[in-house]
Amino acid sequence: MKYPAIIFILTLSLLGVMSCTNKDEHQPEKKQRNLPFDPKSLIIKENSDAKKLRGQVLYIPVYSNVPYHKQSKQFDLSAFVAIHNTDLNHPIRITKVLFFNNDGKLVANYLPKPVNVQPLGSTNYFIPEKDQSGTGANFLVEWMSDIPVNEPLIESVMLGLTHGQGVSFSSTGKVIREMK
């Protein structure tokens, strides 16, 4: 008597799963990968008034932990800095990625040699949740280009998931030096 009930439940479960995997007209088509892109295909053409630069140094805040419960406890966060090349035609060269703690002491040099980021490409650098660099931790990122390019987007993203609680937020870099 037990086995027919189990078989019936398994059959219903299998039918339910199969009905969820059927394709219908509301599902998007499979996306093609690695397609060529021509910036000239964009309708809006290049604006000669757009700000073009050859390099910057940016300060990016990274919160390794944040205080909570009347500042008697800390919520540890993992973090990463993302560097996005927003130029459609030219690579940028990342020359420095330096990580400092709350007291302004250099904790890590994430870039022993320069790295190129291709047009519309990105790279990122990770700080683990166990890091204790503090609420005032930060990165200095330096980038350069041989010719003036669109300013890259450089952000930090922090995330903490502990004991069923979660917190996440982001911060944008602030330019502290610039080369036109």
Secondary structure, DSSP 8 states (H G I E B T S, - for coil): -HHHHHHHHHHHHHHHHHHHH---TTS------S----GGG-SS---TTS-EEEEEEEEEE--SEEEETTTTEEEE-EEEEEEE---SS--EEEEEEEEE-TTS-EEEE--SS-EEE-TT-EEEEEE-TT----TT-EEEEEEEEEEEEE--EEEEEEEEEETTEEEEEEEE-EEEEEE-
